[in-house]
């Protein structure tokens, strides 16, 4: 199989979908890898590094997409890339289709077989390809939130950990999955007072057992969310419904009652966001104000640390991509239920139930599809 790795064009996106180690793994299994010129430069990986691993460097994106049997990306295709999608192509990347009807329609119209890293799901409910980026995003949500609380950034001028005689900041985290757990770990480590809300009692109990005394767990409902938001200096949205649009749990009314200069960071924005006042931003213009509350909503937060994120991403995605390359897509998804759950659209049909439900469509089963071999 020919694997294509294009340069990412999303604003502020410095990650790349494959490291030289990944190239070597494909080559050792008899596959070919094409890498677009300077695709790895943002992650400090040179074209020479890729050549040494056995990749061929391609100067034009159109040529790379046209030659590839499977394109591996980091982020979803943007409108400038839609014309490169085609029926006999496999696309393997983060998709987050529930947040974009336009992208979903473009994929359907092209007939491409598109698998989302974020929806590859094992029988126990784990999301192995989402976990590494969620870990990074959770940690960065606190790092960036702490910076935004500085008065020069528009925040309350509050130090996250406080100092002797002055209390620490109040950090509220809505959702205690991978993102929320890592956010809580960093916030607590920096000395903040942390409130974590969720409806999963087992996760709340786990965090209660492993975190220090400056972390409090609370069962989430409209009353407790509103109360916590009212005293938050930093509010982190970390809600995930795999494949589906995130529910709006922090309402506009709740945001209006937050402290002047408070900061909200919605890590769920790539799935539509769990804060009613949120809309996607970019690293070029990362924040905006709603009333007196500063909002940060960059969908590709891990791109801020691309060297770490690129290597973590390849570590997670490579075994699954190799399975597709070795077996072909039809055999790979037929024999691996977790990988089959990653298939979002194919041959003009929506496959993933969460995506179908978001857009009021009927999902198609695998046996109804013509998949690339």
Secondary structure, DSSP 8 states (H G I E B T S, - for coil): -EEEE----STT----S--HHHHHHHHHTT-EEEEETTTTGGGT--HHHHHHHT-EEES-HHHHHHH-SEEE-SS---GGGGGG--TT-EEEE---GGG-HHHHHHHHHHT-EEEEGGG---TTS--HHHHHHHHHHHHHHHHHHHHHTSGGGTS----TT-BTTB---EEEEE--SHHHHHHHHHHHHTT-EEEEEES-HHHHHHHHHHS-TTEEEEE--HHHHHHHHHH-SEEEE----TTS-----B-HHHHHTS-TT-EEEEGGGGGT-SBTT---B-SSS-EEEETTEEEE-BTTGGGGGHHHHHHHHHHHHHHHHHHHHHH-HHHHHHH-HHHHHHEEEETTEE--HHHHHHTT-----GGG-----
